[in-house]
């Protein structure tokens, strides 16, 4: 799939999935803005080397790219990221919102700062970059936005901040798809299972449990794919072939690809009169709840 003539902005592109996406899009002919703050997986610090290295790699392969080092969590930073594409390439066709961090902690130990910073980078970062990109996409009546969600949006133990941010990204994806459909702009999300810096602790924990003989709900050994195996799904959603696909969450990794069901009511009961607490209790024991597991299902990869 070719992206010749297209301009792509990829956030968090210095490592992991973002790096793989930037390299693949450049290989497909896109001119790429490689954004990366260059911080640790927990968000501290900054460095230019990760973004610069990817730009250099793209140029050595004969592609075009420019680096940007701003934080997606700041509105001015997000504006500068998109402006980098306009200043260098005069347009933006593709936005991949990928930048993210983790600050894992059980909910009863999580600090306000740990909550705020994760939502700022993930959810606010997606909003901020999307806001400034859609200003131009609306004018040109075309564009592709690909967000990065996660299986954790269904609720992972020990990362309420990350799970909430990723669930918010899915809601944002649906809303942006509706807002921008009339302008020829699509917005989709991927939910990757990728062996990145953020996932290595998950795999290490599973390996440790397996070696010690502890039961685990699912063997996650080898379920995570390399970032290069995730990038083709992003390339597809950014291509002209995906022009009629919008408002979807695509799971990718572990040797499989899925389309997620969109949220909505599973069972209905209509009443002509207000429902009392007693009537609701009766319904949960009969019509609404009959044969249904009303406890949280485990996550199966």
N, C-alpha and C positions, 0 to 999 in steps of 0.2 A: 504494500500500500504506500503510495507516494504522498509526500507533503510538500512537494516542490512549490515554492512561492509562498508558503505559509510561514507565519511567525508564531513561535510558541514560547510561553513563559512557564517555567517549571520551578516551583518553590521547594526548598529543601533538597536541591538537586546535587549537593556535594557528595552525598553518600547514598547507599541503599537503593530503594525504589526510585527516588528522584533522579539519582545519577543514571540508573539503567534506562529510565524513560527519556532523559535528555539525550543520551547517546543514541538511542534507537530512533528518536525523532530527527536528530541531525542526520543519521544514516539515511532516513527516508526523504531527506531534502529540506527539512525545516531549518530556518534560522532560529536559534535558541537563546533565550535569556536564562542563564543559569544562576538562580538565586540560592544563596545559602549564607546564614549568619555565621556558620562555622563553630557553633557551640557544642557542648557536651550533650549526651543523650538526655540529661536532666535539664538542659537549657542554659547552664552557666557558661560564661566565657564567649569569645568570638574569635574567628580567624578567617583570613581571606584564602588560605591555601586550598580548602576543599573545593570551593567554586572555581578558583583559578586552575586547579588541576584538571577539572572536567572540561573547562573551556579549552585548555591546551590540548587535551585528548581529542576533542572534536575538531580542532583546527588541524592537528596532525593527520587526521583522517580525511581532510579536504572539506570539512564543513565550516559553517559560520556560527559563531557564538560570542556572547559577551557576558561578563560576570556582573552580579549585583550582590551586595552583602547586607542589605537591609533586613530588619525584623518584620515578619508578617503581622506581629501582634500590635504594632503601632500603626495608626491610620496614615500618618505621614510616610512611614516606611513602606507600607503597601502601595501608596500612591507613587512613590519613587520607583518601586519595582515595575509597575505597569508603564510608568513614564520612560523607563530604560528601553522598553520595546519601541515606544513611539519615537524617542530621540534617535535610536540607532536604525530602526527598520520601518518607521512611519506607520505601523499598524500592529494589531494583535489579533490573531486568528484562534489561538488555542491557549487556554489557561489550565494548568494542572496544579491544583492545590494539594500539596503533599507535605509541607513542612509540619513537623510535630515533635513533641518531647514527651517524656513520661516522668511522673513523680509518684510511684506506687506506694500505697499505704492502706491499711484497713480503715474503714470509715470512721471508727471510733478514735483513731490516732491521727487522722488527716488534719493538717493545719489549713487555715484560711489561705495562706500563701501558696500552698501546694495545690489547692483547688483552683485558685484564681489564675495561676500562671499556666496551668495545663489548658484550661478553657480559653485563655487569651491566645495562646499559640495555635491551638487546633481550631476552635469554633470562631473566635473573633478573626483569626488569621484568614480562614476561609471566607468569611463575610467581607473583610476589608479588601482583599485582593479581587474578589468577585465584583464588589461594588464599582471599583475603578475600571476594571476590565469591561464591564457591561456598558459603561458610558460610551465606549468606542464601538463595541460590538452592536449595540443598538443602532448607532449611526450608520454602520456599514451593512446592517441587516444580515449578519452572519457571525458565527462563532461556535466554538466548542469549549465547554467547561467540564473538566473531570475532577471530581473531588475524591479524597481518599478516606473512606469510612473504615469499619473494622467489624469482625465478629464480636468484639468486645462491646459493641453497641447493644447487644442483648444482655449485657451485664456480666462482667468478669470479676471474680473474687480479688479483692485487694487493689482495685483501680477504679473507684467510683468516679473520680474526676475524669479519667480517660474514657470510661464507658459513657458518661454523660455527654462529653464533648463529641464523641463519635456518633452517638444517637442524634445529637443536635445537628451534626453535619448531614445526616440522612434527611431530617426534616427540612433543612436548608436546601438540599438538593431538590426535593419535591417542589418547594416554593419558588426557587429560581427557575426551574423548568416551566412552571406555569407563567411566571412573570415574563419570561423571554421567548416563549414559543411563538408569539405573534411577530417577533423580529427575526425569526430564522436562526435563533441561537438555542443549542441544546445544552442540557446540564444533566450529567449522570454521575454516579459514584461507583468506585470499586471497593470491595471489601477483601483485601489481600491476606493471604497466609504466607508471609515472606520472612525469610531468615535475615532480618535486619538487626541493628543494634538493640532495638526495642523488644525484639522477640527472643533474643538469645537466652534471657533469663527464664522464659517460659520453657524452652526446650531443655535447658540445663536442669530445671526443677523436675521435669518429667523423667529425664535420664537418671537423676538421683533417686527418684521414687521407684523407678523400675529396678535399679540395681539393689536397692534395699528391700525389695519385695513388697513395698507398700502398694495398696490398691489405688489405681487412678481411674477416673471415669472414662477416659479414652486414651489410648496410646498415641501421644502426639509426636513420638519419635518419627522423624522423616516426613511429617505432615507439612512442614514449612518448605516452600520452594525458594530457590535463589531469586533475588530481585530481577534478574534478566528474564526469568520465566513469567514475571508479572507484567513487565513492560508491554508485551504484545497486545494485551487487553486494552491498555490505555491508548496505544497507537490506533487500534481499531475504532475506539469511541471518538478519537480525534479526527478520523478520516471522513471523506465524503461518503463512504459506504454506510456510515452510521447516521446519516442526515435525518432519518426518520425515527431514531431512537432517542428518547428523552425521558427524564424522570425515573430512571431505572437504577437499581443497585445490582452490580455484577460481582459475584464472588469468584475469586480466582486464586488457585494455589493448591498444593497437595495433590496435583494430578487431576484436578477437576475444575469445571467452570459452572456457575449456577446463576440463575436470575432470582432474586429475592421477591417474595410476595410483598405486595404493598399493604401497609397497615389499614385496618378497618374492622368493623364488627364481624364477629364469627357467627353469632347466634342472635336472634331477635325475639322480642316479645312486645307486642303493641297493647296498650291499654287506653281506654277512653277516659279513665279517671286517674287521678294522681296515685302513684304507687306507695303504699305504706311500707314501713320497715318489715312488718309481718309478711306482707305479700312478696316483697323482695326475697326474704328468707325462704319462703315457699318455692319461689321460682328457682333459686340457686340449688334447692334440693330436688327439683324436678326438671322443668323445661330447660332452663339455661345451663344448669350444672350437671344434668344427667349424663353419666358415662364420660365426663370430661375430667381430666386431671387438673385440679385447681391449684397445684403447686408449681413452682418454677421448674421448667424442664432443664436438665443439664445441657451444656453446649457440646454437641458432637461435631467435630471437625470433618 
